[in-house]
């Protein structure tokens, strides 16, 4: 969470130094990168967790997965470079083809670090994992600040110096990608002790089993990326905003406002990092379904609190992005609800991951992708990025409900649906009450009052949970 949060801290700076059009260009490329991350990884991260907890020889699993990724990364990078002209055409970035080349470097370097990072997680080394992640992001922040804040000043003071020759005033958003390459390379260097542990040990039978398990995850991941980022690409295709610059500006505004769902997306990411190995290790126990239900309850409560923390104080959080991006603030509540549904879906998906049959996940995600493509095609020409936000919510809500319904038939988990529904409805009621009260009271008074009332209700309903917390529980008992 700390690493991702540090990365998000660049958002205010980038929305300030970049034009809306340049921020839109950057967002388009970063909407493409996750597709290729999934393709390059082809499900090997989850596959590593699955097989390392089943196989007696975990080192063999590590070696086979790592070697597989090295080979496929090299081949896919070459193919991607050969097709870079096609990619620039798809993204309508013909005037900036170098962005695609830099993106290839980022994708390739990040793919090589996937399994070493996964091994740290699987071996229960969160401190080392977090240290490397935070270090990489910190390097990225320093590089971005140097390229956009310090380097222009050094170059202007002495144009004939080394810094003057290094600085390119026409680079625009390119320095963001250069900084990312530096980060990825340094992260790879920090992971060198894990990379040096890789031995040339190959097992064709094991590798085929891994591919059979991992490929459906890859296909589902590609469909998942359609749900997560493809709306920005479709916005570039279907927007009726006018000129290319106006369309890129619209993409920039939408992408910047999407960042205001920061805390929910950070928490969901952190949850996924810890939950995946945890769920696999709990799978063999008789109390596993009850454990999953309990995790869901705490997870859901946290999501509700985060939603309210953002929407009740949106007049404060809007300063996280530059003023020129505020035109899109109306989509923030819908995007927060969408990400809540996505987080719940990840929690619910435990039933097919631990069973070894990943096809249901692929089917659910494909249906979600179909909903995304059809509804974006229908709504973007009419509503622009507001249509994108609604489609994102509808898609994730659909996937969430379908995953729950299907999972209860295959692997019943006693989720407390009535209790969670009450928390959700009260959360929405609190949000709408704030819209009314904010007309008569300062936003910080109405928001704080309603937030305190919601927390008081949760504490009243969850006395057992509160008492179990190390610090808060002692205060509660007093």
C-alpha positions in Angstrom: 0.0 0.0 0.0 2.8 2.4 0.8 4.5 1.8 -2.6 1.2 2.4 -4.5 0.4 5.4 -2.3 3.8 7.0 -3.1 3.2 6.4 -6.8 -0.2 8.2 -6.5 1.5 11.1 -4.9 2.8 12.0 -8.4 -0.7 12.6 -9.6 -1.0 16.2 -8.2 2.4 17.1 -9.6 1.7 15.5 -13.0 -1.7 17.0 -13.4 -0.1 20.4 -12.7 3.0 20.2 -15.0 1.2 18.4 -17.9 -1.5 19.8 -20.0 -4.8 17.9 -20.1 -3.9 16.7 -23.6 -0.5 15.4 -22.5 -2.0 13.7 -19.4 -4.5 12.0 -21.8 -1.6 10.7 -24.0 0.1 9.3 -20.9 -3.2 7.7 -19.7 -3.7 6.0 -23.1 -0.3 4.3 -23.1 -0.8 3.3 -19.4 -4.2 1.9 -20.3 -2.4 -0.3 -22.9 0.4 -1.5 -20.7 -1.7 -3.7 -18.3 -2.9 -5.7 -21.3 0.6 -6.6 -22.2 1.5 -7.2 -18.5 -1.1 -9.9 -18.4 0.0 -11.3 -21.7 3.7 -11.4 -20.7 2.9 -12.9 -17.3 0.3 -15.4 -18.8 -1.0 -16.4 -15.4 2.4 -17.5 -14.0 2.2 -15.5 -10.8 -1.0 -17.2 -9.5 0.3 -20.5 -11.0 3.5 -20.2 -8.9 1.4 -19.8 -5.7 -0.8 -22.8 -6.7 2.1 -25.2 -7.5 4.5 -24.1 -4.9 1.9 -25.0 -2.2 1.3 -28.4 -3.9 4.7 -29.6 -5.0 7.3 -30.9 -2.5 10.1 -29.3 -4.5 9.3 -25.6 -4.4 12.7 -24.7 -5.9 11.9 -26.6 -9.0 8.6 -24.7 -9.4 10.5 -21.4 -9.0 13.1 -22.4 -11.5 10.7 -23.6 -14.2 8.3 -20.6 -13.9 11.2 -18.1 -13.9 12.9 -19.7 -17.0 9.5 -19.8 -18.8 9.0 -16.1 -18.2 12.5 -15.2 -19.3 12.0 -16.9 -22.7 8.5 -15.6 -23.3 9.4 -12.1 -22.3 12.2 -12.0 -24.9 10.0 -13.4 -27.6 6.9 -11.2 -26.9 9.1 -8.0 -26.6 10.5 -8.6 -30.1 7.0 -9.2 -31.5 5.7 -6.1 -29.7 8.5 -4.0 -31.1 7.8 -5.3 -34.6 4.2 -4.3 -34.3 4.8 -0.9 -32.7 3.4 1.0 -35.7 0.1 -0.9 -35.4 -0.1 0.0 -31.7 0.6 3.7 -32.3 -2.3 3.6 -34.8 -4.7 1.9 -32.5 -3.9 4.5 -29.8 -3.9 7.4 -32.3 -0.4 8.3 -31.1 1.3 8.4 -34.6 3.1 11.6 -33.6 4.7 10.0 -30.5 5.8 6.4 -31.6 8.7 6.5 -29.0 6.1 6.1 -26.2 5.4 2.6 -27.4 9.1 1.7 -27.4 9.5 2.9 -23.9 6.4 1.0 -22.8 7.9 -2.2 -24.2 11.0 -1.7 -21.9 8.7 -1.1 -18.9 6.6 -4.2 -19.6 9.6 -6.5 -20.1 11.5 -5.3 -17.0 8.4 -5.6 -14.8 7.6 -9.1 -16.1 11.1 -10.4 -15.0 10.4 -9.2 -11.5 7.0 -10.9 -11.1 8.2 -14.3 -9.8 11.0 -13.0 -7.5 8.3 -10.7 -5.9 5.9 -13.6 -5.7 8.5 -15.8 -3.9 9.0 -13.1 -1.3 5.3 -13.0 -0.7 5.0 -16.8 -0.6 7.9 -17.2 1.8 6.3 -14.6 4.2 8.9 -11.8 3.8 6.7 -8.7 3.7 9.4 -6.4 5.0 11.8 -7.1 2.2 9.0 -7.1 -0.3 7.7 -3.7 0.9 11.2 -2.2 1.1 12.0 -3.1 -2.6 8.6 -1.9 -3.7 8.9 1.4 -1.8 12.4 1.9 -3.0 11.4 1.5 -6.6 8.6 3.9 -6.4 10.7 6.4 -4.5 13.3 6.3 -7.3 10.5 6.9 -9.8 9.3 9.9 -7.8 12.8 11.4 -7.6 13.3 10.8 -11.3 10.0 12.5 -12.3 10.7 15.5 -10.0 14.2 15.8 -11.4 13.1 15.7 -15.1 10.2 18.1 -14.7 11.3 20.4 -11.9 15.1 20.5 -11.6 16.4 19.6 -15.1 14.6 22.5 -16.9 16.1 25.0 -14.3 19.6 23.5 -14.7 19.3 23.6 -18.4 18.1 27.2 -18.5 21.0 28.4 -16.3 23.6 27.0 -18.6 22.3 25.7 -22.0 25.8 24.5 -23.0 26.3 22.4 -20.0 25.7 18.7 -19.7 22.3 19.4 -18.2 21.5 21.7 -21.1 22.3 19.0 -23.6 20.4 16.4 -21.7 17.2 18.4 -21.4 14.7 18.2 -24.3 11.9 20.9 -24.0 9.8 18.9 -26.5 9.9 15.7 -24.5 6.5 16.4 -23.0 5.1 13.3 -21.3 8.1 11.2 -22.4 10.0 11.9 -19.2 7.3 10.0 -17.2 8.2 6.9 -19.2 11.9 7.4 -18.9 11.5 7.7 -15.1 9.4 4.5 -15.1 12.2 2.6 -17.0 14.7 3.8 -14.4 12.4 2.6 -11.6 11.9 -0.9 -13.3 15.6 -1.3 -13.9 16.5 -0.4 -10.3 13.8 -2.7 -8.9 15.3 -5.5 -11.0 18.7 -4.8 -9.5 17.3 -4.8 -6.0 15.8 -8.3 -6.7 19.1 -9.6 -8.0 19.6 -11.9 -5.0 16.4 -13.7 -5.8 17.2 -13.8 -9.5 20.6 -15.3 -8.8 18.8 -18.2 -7.1 17.3 -19.3 -10.4 18.9 -22.5 -11.7 18.6 -24.0 -15.1 16.3 -26.8 -14.1 13.5 -27.8 -16.5 10.6 -30.1 -16.2 8.5 -30.3 -19.3 5.6 -32.2 -17.7 5.4 -29.6 -14.8 5.7 -26.7 -17.3 2.7 -28.1 -19.3 0.7 -28.5 -16.2 1.5 -24.9 -15.3 0.4 -23.6 -18.7 -2.9 -25.5 -18.5 -3.6 -23.9 -15.2 -2.2 -20.4 -16.0 -3.6 -19.8 -19.5 -7.2 -19.5 -18.5 -6.0 -17.0 -15.9 -4.3 -15.1 -18.6 -7.4 -15.1 -20.8 -9.5 -13.9 -17.9 -6.9 -11.3 -17.1 -7.0 -9.9 -20.6 -10.8 -9.7 -20.4 -10.3 -8.1 -16.9 -8.1 -5.4 -18.4 -10.9 -4.6 -20.8 -13.1 -3.9 -17.8 -10.4 -1.9 -16.0 -8.7 0.2 -18.6 -10.2 -0.2 -22.0 -12.8 2.5 -21.4 -10.0 5.1 -21.9 -9.0 3.6 -25.2 -12.7 3.4 -26.3 -13.2 7.0 -25.2 -10.4 7.9 -27.6 -12.2 6.1 -30.4 -15.8 7.1 -29.7 -15.8 10.4 -28.0 -17.7 13.2 -29.8 -15.7 15.9 -27.9 -14.3 17.3 -31.2 -10.6 17.5 -32.2 -7.9 15.0 -31.3 -6.6 17.4 -28.6 -10.1 17.8 -27.1 -10.6 14.0 -27.0 -7.2 13.6 -25.3 -8.1 16.3 -22.8 -11.3 14.4 -22.0 -9.3 11.2 -21.4 -6.9 13.2 -19.2 -9.8 14.6 -17.1 -11.4 11.2 -16.7 -8.1 9.5 -15.8 -7.2 12.1 -13.3 -10.6 11.9 -11.5 -10.3 8.1 -11.6 -7.2 8.6 -9.3 -9.5 9.9 -6.6 -10.6 6.3 -5.9 -7.0 6.0 -4.6 -7.7 4.6 -1.1 -10.1 1.9 -2.2 -7.9 0.8 -5.1 -4.8 0.8 -2.8 -6.6 -1.3 -0.2 -7.9 -3.7 -2.8 -4.5 -4.2 -4.2 -3.0 -4.8 -0.8 -5.8 -7.2 0.0 -5.1 -9.2 -3.2 -1.4 -9.4 -2.5 -1.9 -10.9 0.9 -5.2 -12.8 0.3 -4.1 -15.0 -2.6 -1.5 -17.0 -0.7 -3.6 -16.8 2.5 -6.6 -18.3 0.8 -4.6 -21.1 -0.8 -3.1 -22.0 2.6 -6.5 -22.0 4.3 -8.1 -24.1 1.6 -7.5 -27.5 3.3 -9.0 -26.6 6.6 -12.5 -27.5 7.7 -13.2 -24.0 8.9 -12.1 -22.4 5.6 -15.6 -21.3 4.5 -16.2 -19.5 7.8 -12.8 -17.9 7.6 -13.5 -16.6 4.1 -16.9 -15.2 5.3 -15.2 -13.4 8.2 -12.6 -12.0 6.0 -15.4 -10.7 3.7 -17.2 -9.0 6.5 -14.1 -7.1 7.7 -13.2 -6.3 4.1 -16.6 -5.0 3.2 -16.8 -2.7 6.3 -13.4 -1.3 5.4 -14.6 -0.6 1.8 -17.7 1.2 3.1 -15.6 3.4 5.4 -13.2 4.2 2.6 -16.1 5.2 0.3 -17.5 7.6 2.8 -14.1 9.0 3.7 -13.6 10.1 0.1 -17.1 11.2 -0.9 -17.9 13.1 2.4 -14.6 15.0 2.1 -14.5 15.3 -1.7 -14.0 19.1 -1.4 -10.7 18.3 0.2 -9.7 15.4 -1.9 -10.3 17.3 -5.2 -7.0 19.2 -4.5 -5.3 15.9 -5.1 -5.6 16.8 -8.8 -5.1 20.1 -10.6 -8.0 22.6 -10.9 -8.1 22.1 -14.6 -9.2 18.4 -14.0 -12.1 19.2 -11.7 -14.7 19.1 -14.5 -14.9 15.4 -14.0 -15.5 15.2 -10.3 -19.1 14.1 -10.7 -17.9 10.6 -11.8 -15.9 9.9 -8.6 -18.8 8.4 -6.4 -19.7 6.0 -9.3 -16.1 5.0 -9.8 -15.7 4.3 -6.0 -18.8 2.1 -6.1 -17.4 0.3 -9.1 -14.1 -0.4 -7.3 -16.0 -1.6 -4.3 -17.8 -4.2 -6.4 -14.5 -5.2 -8.0 -12.9 -5.7 -4.6 -15.8 -7.8 -3.4 -15.5 -9.8 -6.6 -11.8 -10.6 -5.9 -12.8 -11.7 -2.4 -15.6 -13.9 -3.8 -13.4 -15.5 -6.5 -11.7 -17.7 -3.9 -14.0 -20.6 -4.7 -12.7 -21.2 -8.2 -9.1 -20.4 -7.5 -8.7 -22.9 -4.7 -10.5 -25.6 -6.7 -7.9 -25.6 -9.5 -10.7 -24.9 -12.1 -10.1 -21.4 -13.3 -12.5 -21.6 -16.2 -15.4 -20.0 -14.2 -13.3 -17.0 -13.6 -12.6 -16.7 -17.3 -16.3 -17.0 -18.1 -17.3 -14.4 -15.6 -14.7 -12.0 -16.7 -15.5 -12.5 -20.4 -19.1 -11.8 -19.7 -18.1 -8.6 -17.9 -15.8 -7.6 -20.8 -18.8 -8.1 -23.1 -20.9 -5.8 -21.0 -18.1 -3.3 -21.0 -17.6 -3.2 -24.7 -21.3 -3.1 -25.6 -22.3 -0.5 -23.1 -19.3 1.7 -23.7 -20.1 1.6 -27.5 -23.6 2.7 -26.7 -23.0 5.3 -24.0 -19.7 7.0 -24.8 -21.0 8.9 -27.9 -23.9 10.2 -25.8 -22.3 10.8 -22.3 -18.5 10.8 -22.8 -16.5 9.8 -19.7 -19.7 9.9 -17.6 -20.9 6.9 -19.6 -17.5 5.2 -19.0 -18.0 5.6 -15.2 -21.5 4.1 -15.3 -20.4 1.2 -17.5 -17.5 0.5 -15.1 -20.0 0.3 -12.2 -22.5 -1.9 -14.1 -19.8 -4.3 -15.2 -18.3 -4.9 -11.8 -21.6 -5.1 -10.1 -22.7 -7.7 -12.7 -19.5 -9.7 -12.2 -19.8 -9.5 -8.4 -23.4 -10.9 -8.3 -22.7 -13.6 -10.8 -19.5 -14.8 -9.0 -21.5 -14.9 -5.7 -24.4 -16.8 -7.2 -22.2 -19.4 -9.0 -19.8 -19.8 -6.1 -22.6 -20.6 -3.6 -23.6 -23.5 -5.8 -20.1 -24.9 -6.1 -18.4 -24.0 -2.9 -20.9 -22.5 -0.3 -19.5 -19.8 1.9 -21.8 -18.4 4.7 -21.5 -14.8 3.7 -23.6 -12.6 6.0 -25.6 -11.0 3.1 -28.3 -9.3 5.2 -25.8 -7.7 7.5 -23.6 -6.5 4.7 -26.6 -5.2 2.8 -27.6 -3.0 5.8 -24.1 -1.6 6.0 -24.2 -0.8 2.2 -27.7 0.8 2.3 -26.7 2.9 5.3 -23.5 4.0 3.5 -25.6 5.2 0.5 -28.1 6.9 2.8 -25.2 8.7 4.5 -23.8 9.9 1.2 -27.2 11.3 0.0 -27.8 12.8 3.4 -24.5 14.7 3.1 -25.6 16.1 -0.3 -28.6 17.5 1.4 -26.9 18.8 4.5 -24.0 20.4 2.6 -26.4 22.9 1.2 -26.9 24.3 4.7 -23.7 23.4 6.6 -20.0 23.7 5.7 -18.9 20.5 4.0 -16.4 19.6 6.8 -19.1 19.8 9.5 -21.8 17.8 7.6 -19.3 15.2 6.4 -17.6 14.8 9.8 -21.0 14.5 11.6 -22.3 11.8 9.3 -19.0 9.9 9.2 -18.9 9.8 13.0 -22.5 8.5 13.1 -21.7 5.8 10.6 -18.6 4.7 12.5 -20.6 4.7 15.8 -23.2 2.4 14.2 -20.4 0.0 12.9 -18.9 -0.1 16.4 -22.3 -0.8 17.9 -22.9 -3.7 15.5 -19.4 -5.1 15.5 -18.5 -5.1 19.2 -16.8 -8.4 18.9 -14.6 -7.3 16.1 -13.7 -4.0 17.8 -12.7 -5.8 21.0 -10.4 -8.1 19.1 -8.4 -5.1 17.7 -5.0 -4.8 19.6 -5.2 -1.0 20.4 -8.7 0.1 19.8 -10.1 -2.9 21.6 -8.3 -1.9 24.8 -9.8 1.6 24.6 -13.2 0.1 23.9 -13.0 -2.2 26.9 -12.0 0.8 29.2 
